[in-house]
Amino acid sequence: MAVLSKIRQRSLLVATIIGLSLFAFVIGALIDKGSSLFASRNAGTINGVDISFEDFRNKVDAMQKSQQGVSLTQAGNGVWEQEIKRVLLDEQFEKTGLRIGDDQLINVIKEDPQFAQNPQFLNAAGKFDKAKFNEFLNSMKKQPASWNQWLNYEKQIAQFAKEQMYNSMVKGGFYTTQAEGKFQYALENNKVTFDLVSVPYSTIEDKKVELTDDEVIAYMKKNEKKYKAEPSREIEYVMVEDKPSAADEKTVKDKVNALMNASVVYNAKTGKNDTVAGFRNTTDVIGFVNANSDIKYDSTYIAKKDLPIDHAEALFNTPQGATYGPYVFGQYYCISKSLGKEAGINAKASHILLSFKGSAGPQANRTKEEAQAKANALLAQAQANPSAFAMLAMTNSDDNSKQQGGDLGYFSKGQMTKNFENFVFGNPVGKIGVIETEFGYHVIQVTDKQDGIRMATIAQKILPSEATSDAAFTKASKFEILANEKGFEAAAKAEKMTVAPAARVMVLDENIQGVGPQREIVRWAFTADKDDVKRFQTPAGHIIARVKSINDTGLMAIEDAKNMFGYKLRNEKKAKMLEAKMTGTTLEAVAKATGTPVKAVKDVTAAGSFIESVGPEPKVVGAAFSLKPGVVSQTIAGNSGVFKIKVKATAKAPVAKDVKDIVSRVNGQSKGSATGRLFYLLKRDADIEDNRAQFN
C-alpha cells in the first residue's frame, strides 16, 4: 500500500510538471506567433484613437442590414473608411472649435424631408412645429430602446451638420483674385507660333531601355507617400471544374422526360403496384410539381417578356392544359404545363406629379388648390395632344421620372399607391386622367398593358453525379501533389492545365479575379510562404492556388509600379539617346540629322498646350512662350518625344476689360475640389493602424 501511495504521489507530481511544461509551450508559441489571444482587441487605431472591435462589428452589421446585397468585406471596408473620416474630421472640428448647438440641430432636422413633410410635426399652416417635435422626443424617452436609437441618429445628424459647416469654412478660405483672373486670361488667350522638329520616343524599342527592379524602387523611394501600398500577395491558380458531364445531363433529361407519362409504383399498404398518372394527365398538377421539382410551384402570372428568352414564344402560346418541354433554362431541365392566361397583369404608364405643401411628394411651395388647378390645366393640354405628354412631363413634373418624359415603365398590382393603381388597371390603354394620392396630384397616361400566363413547371437541377465529382477531386488532388513535388508550372505543363493570370490581392480583399469571392484563399495566402500550393473546394469545383509573390515592402508592387509609371522612366532613358542624335544649330540641320521634317505650329495657347498631330505638350509650349523669336531652343523632353523649336512670333491678347467670369469659374473649380483634396491629405499624413485582418 505504501508503494502504491508513493506511485500515486509521484504520478501527481509528474502530471503537474507535464502540465506546466505544456502550458509554457503553448504560451511561448502564442507569444512567438502573435496569436489573436493576445492580439489587439481594436479593429484599428487612427491617429491614436482606438476603434474598438465590438463597436466596429456592430456598425458593420448595421450596414449589412440596411444595404441589401452588401457582403461582409464590403461593409467592413465601408465602415472603416467612415471611421477614418470621422476621426480625422473630429480632430479638425476640435482644432477649429467647431460645435453644434440645439438650435442648429433643429434647423438641420427641419430640412430633412422625413421630418419636414411628416404631418405629425406640422402645424395648421403646414410648417414644421418645434413644440410638436419636442412632444415626440419626450414620448420616445419613455421607451429606452427607441430613445437610444434616436440618440445614435442624433449623433449622425450632428456629425453631418458639423461636416457641412467645416466644408463651408474650407471652401470659404478659397478666393481667386483679379490678378489670378488676368493671369488665367493670358494663359487662355496669348498665342505663340513656332517651328519644331520632334523625334518620338516610339522610335526606340522598349527592350533597349529595360528597367531594373532597383531603378523602379529607387524612383518610388523618392516619394514614398505617393507610392505607399498595403502588403499584397500575387496568386496564380488552376481550376478543376466540378460540372455535370454529358452523361449527367442525359440522366436528368431522361428523368424529367419520364415524368411526362404514367408510371407503375409499388403500394406498400396494399402490396400491389399502382399506376400513377404522369405530368401530362395528372389531375393534381400542383401536388405533382411540388413532389417532383427542385423549385416549388409558383402561382404567379408571368408576362411574356419575363419568360426564358429562348422559349418565351412557345411557352406563352402553349394552350391551357398542354405541356411544353423538356427544355434547358439555366442549370435546370424543365417541363411546363399551361394553366391559362390573365389579361393585363402588368401595366405601363407615364405621369406628371404636382406635389403641394403637406403632401408626401417632393417639397413644393404651391397649395393643394394650386396643384389641382395646374393638374387640370395640364390634363386639358394632354388630352388635346396626347403625343405631347412626354414634353409636358419633362417641363412640369415634380418627380424624377420627368427625365424619362414621365415614363414609369411596367409595374404590376401592389407596386403603386392604391388610387394610382386603380386608375391605371381600371382604364384602357390611351386613357389620360387626373387622380390625387398622398404624393400630390397626378396627370396619368396609360400607355400599355401586358397579359400573363400561369405555368406549372417541373425543374430539376443538372448536377454532377458522384462519379463526376469524384473524378474532379482526384484530378485536383493529383495536381496539388504534383505541384508541391515538381513545381506549379511543371505540374501544369505535365497535366496540360491552364494557369490563370496572376491576381494581386490585399490582406482584406474578398474577390480574386476570375473566380469571385474567395476569402478563404486570400486568408491562406497571407499566412503561406512564397511558392506554397494548396487545393480549395468551391461551389464551382477545385482551385489549386500558388503564392507567386509576396510584397511586404510598404511600396507598390514592382509590376504594378512599372505599369503605372514605367513608361516615364523608359522615356527618360530614350530622351538621352535621342538628344545625342539631335545635333545642329538650326532646325534644318537637326531635321537632317534625325530624318524628321520641320513642322509649323500656329497660334497655340499655354492653357491648352495642345500641338496639332502631336498632342498635349506643356513643356514645349511653355518653352515657346519664354523664347525670343528666331532663337533655336535646347532639346526639350516632352510627353511624346524630344523636341527642338524656334519661335516665329508671339501674340498677346487684348487687355481684358473684365475678368469677372474667369475669376468666378476658377474660384468655382478651386472650391469644388477643396474638401476632397483636403481629406486626401489628412488621410495621407495620418498614422493609421489597421488590425481588421485579425478578425476576418
Summary of the structure (lengths in Angstrom):
residues: 696
radius of gyration: 36.9
end to end distance: 57.2
largest distance: 119.8
contacts: 1949
relative contact order: 0.14
helix: 48%
strand: 23%
